[in-house]
Amino acid sequence: MNEKTTFGGIPEQFAQLESSSVVCIPVPYDGTSTWGKGADKGPEALLEAAENMELFDIETGTEPYKSGIYLTDPVTESKSAETMTEAVYETTLKYLNKGKRVSLIGGEHSVSIGAMRAHREKHPNMTVLQLDAHADLRASYEGSTCNHACALHEASKNGPLIQVGIRSMDISEEVHMNRDNAFFAHELINDPNWVQEVLARLHGPVYITIDLDAFDPAILPATGTPEPGGLMWYPTLNMLAEVFRQKQVVGFDIVELCPNPYSKPSNFIAAKLYYKLLAYWIK
């Protein structure tokens, strides 16, 4: 990644750790992806796009950056998926122990494992809300329990996991899936009440993990494993806004941006999504 700057180019006065309400941890890791490579370039692409956003959020009538966004140095441990996971866990816990609200930008989905582990240490009764095209519930894959295909397995065993947008999985994952908490993409289009049904399943503190392939590739194609039939922008934002309004969100991550050097809309959507979540969180 390039030399560290502030998130979105915000003034330094709003980017100091001591006064910032939110910490943003970039994790440029792409060690276990199995098709499209390049998610390690995702954090840098998101941050570059963020510097071209206008920072007034029309929907909430706020300027979220004025609550302070501290951009950490990236977590660059990459010897193995396991050592990366431990480094993310330790970094996340360090900032949680400082009383900060912590967010991550990836990197492939395996970077979320350590972040969720640290948040659960602080909130044992935490529910995880996953937006994703893939179930990511394999117990292990290619010799690792920290593979991107296993990103939600640990979370599924340690507390409630609500999965939204799923439309691709291996049959081996069925045994680990709670079907009552799975909202498959093909079912959402015929269910006008799906947002309320999701909200009804979120109990206690909530951690949100968003794999960008949850979105339809028509609006966000730059992911490693795009799947047709995904979520669209405003219905997804409407759901997320209600989660932040009605529930206690304790942390979130956005992962799996695999930037295309010839097309930047996906990068900008990822940056905009991150900033929208900050607007909902801070408000």
N, C-alpha and C positions, 0 to 999 in steps of 0.2 A: 504494500500500500504506500501511497505517497506520504510525505511528511504530514504529521498530524495538524489539523486545523480545527476550527470550531464546527459544530453541526450547522449546516445550512449557511455558513458564513456569518453566523450571528455575532454581535459585538462581544468582546472578551468579558465584559462585565456580567453577561448572562451565561457564561460558559465555565465558571469557576466551581470546583467541586464543593466547596464549603457552602455556597449559596444556591446550588442547583437542586431542584426537587427530583430530577430524573437523571439517571446515568445510562448512557448508551455504550454498549460493549460490542465492537466489531470482532467477528471471528471468521477470518478468511481461510476456512478449511474445506478441502474437497478431496479427502483421502479415500473415501469408500464409494463414491458414486459409480454407477455401473453403465451409464449410457453417455448422455451429454456431459462433458467436462466443462469446468469454468466457473463453478459456484464460488471458488476461492476469490474470484474477481468481483463477486456480488457486493460486498460491503463498500468497496471503493467506488463502484458504479452508482450505488444508492447515494452515497455521500456527495459524489460529484453532482448528481441530479438535484439533490437537496439544495445545493448552492444556487440553483436557478428557480427555486420556488418563491412565490410571494407568501409572506409569513403571517398574514391575517387570515384566520379561518372564518369564512362567511357563515357557515352553519351554526357555530357556537358563539360567534361574535367576539372571539378572543385572539390574542397573540400568544400562543402557548410558550414560545421560546422565552418570554419574559419571566416565566417561573423557573427558568434555568435548566439548561441541558448540558451536562458534562460528558464530553466525548473522551473515552479512555483510549489508551494505546491498545492496538489490536492484540488479541490472544493469538500468538503465532506458533504455539506448540503443535508439532505435526509428526512427531516420531511414530505415533500410532494413534488409532482412534481412541484407545483407552487413556493414553497420556493426555490427549487433547481434552477428553471429557473431564479428567481430573483438574486440568488447568482452568477450564471454564467453570467448574464447580467452585474452585477456590477463589477465582476472581469474582464471581457472582456473590458468593458468601461474604467476601471482604466488604463489598459495597452495601449489601443488606445489613451487615453489622454496623455500618455507619448511619443507618436509618434512611437510606436512599431507596427510591423506587427504581428498579433495575430492568432494563430492556436490552435485548441482543439483536444484532443483525448478522445473518450468515451469508455465505457459507452453506454447506449442505445441512440436512435436517439433523444429523447426528450431533451438531453443536448444541441442540436443545436439551440433550440428556442431562448434562452437567448443570445447566441452568435450572431445570425443573427439580433436580435433586437438591440443590441449594435452597430453592424456595420452599420445598416440602419440609426441609429441616426447620424452617421458621414457621411453617403453616402445615402441621401434620394432617389436618382435615381438608386439605386443598383439593378442589376439583380442577381437572385440566380440560380445557376446551380446545380441540384440534380442528383447524380448517385445513383440508388436504384432499388431494385426489386419491391418495394411497393410504391404506390402513396403517402401514409401518408397524405391524405388530409381531413380526417374526422374533422368536426368542434369540436366534443368532443367525447370521448370514455371512458366508465366506469366512468363517472362523472367528467372527467377532460379535459380541453382544452390543457393541457400540456402533455398528454399521447403520447407515442412513435408513435401511429397511427395518431396523429395530428401534427406531427413534421413540416410539410410544409404548414399547413393550413394558418397560419398567414402570411407567406411569399407570398403565392398565392394571398392574398388580398391586400398586400401593394406594390406590384411591379411585374415585369415580373418573372416568374418561368419557367425554362427550365428543363424538366425531361427526363433523359436518362436511358434506361435499364429496364423500368417498365414492369412487367409481372404478377403482382398480385394486385388486388384492389377489394373493395366492391362497389356495384352499387351506394351506397349513395355518393360516392366520385366523380361520373361523373359530377355532377352539379358544382363542384369546379375546374374541370380540364379544361385547355385550350388545346384542342386536337391539335391545330396547333403547340404547344410547347411541345408536348409529343412524345418522341421517344421510341416506344415500342420495346422490345427486339426482338420479332419475325419479326419485320420489318427491323431491322438493317442488318440482314444477306443478304438481297436482295437489299440493297441500298448502292452502293459503294461511294455515295456522302454524307453520313450521317454526317461525321465530319464537312464538310463545311456548311451543313445545320444547324447544331448546332451553329457553330461560327456566322453565319449570324443572329441568333436570340439573341445573347448576346450584349446588349447595355449598355454603361456606365460602372461604376465599377462592378466587378463580385465577388460574394462570392460563394465558392464551398463547398457543403456538400456531403460527400461520405459515404453512408451506405455500408459496406463491402459485404452485400448480393447482391449488384449489380453484383459482380463477380460470375461466374459460380461455383457451389459447387465442381466441379471437380478440381478446383485450390485453392478454399478457402472455405472449408466446415464449418469452426468454426464460425458460426453465429447463432443467436437465431432462425431465420426463413429462412433457405436456400430455394431457389427456383431454379428449373432446367432451363437451357436455358439462362444463364447469360453472362456477358461480359468476354472477355479474356484479358490477361495481356498486350500484346503489342499494340493491337488496342486501348485499353483504355489509355495507356501511350501516344500514338501518339496524341490522341485527347486532352489530358490534356496539353501536351507540346505546342500544338498550341494555346490553350486558354491562357496560360501564355505568349506566345510570342506575340500574337496579341491583347490581352485585358489587362485591368488594374485589376488584381486580388488583392483584398483588404484583403482577409482572407479565411481560409478554416478549415474544420473539417473532421475527420475520426472517424466513430463510428461503434458500433455493432460488435466488435470483442468479441466472446464468447469462450474463449480458452478451448481447449480440453487438459486435463492434460497428455494424452497419446500420443499426436501428436502435434508438434510445427511448422510445415510449415506455417500454417495460421498466426501465430504470426509474423513470419519472413516476410511474404509477406506484412502484415500491416505495419511493421516497415520500410520495403524497400519502400513501397508506400509513406509513410510520408517523407522519406528522398529524394525521387525523386521529390516530390512536392517542397521541399525546394530548390533543385538544379535548377528547372525551375524558381522558384520565384526569387531567388537571382541572377541568371544569367540574 
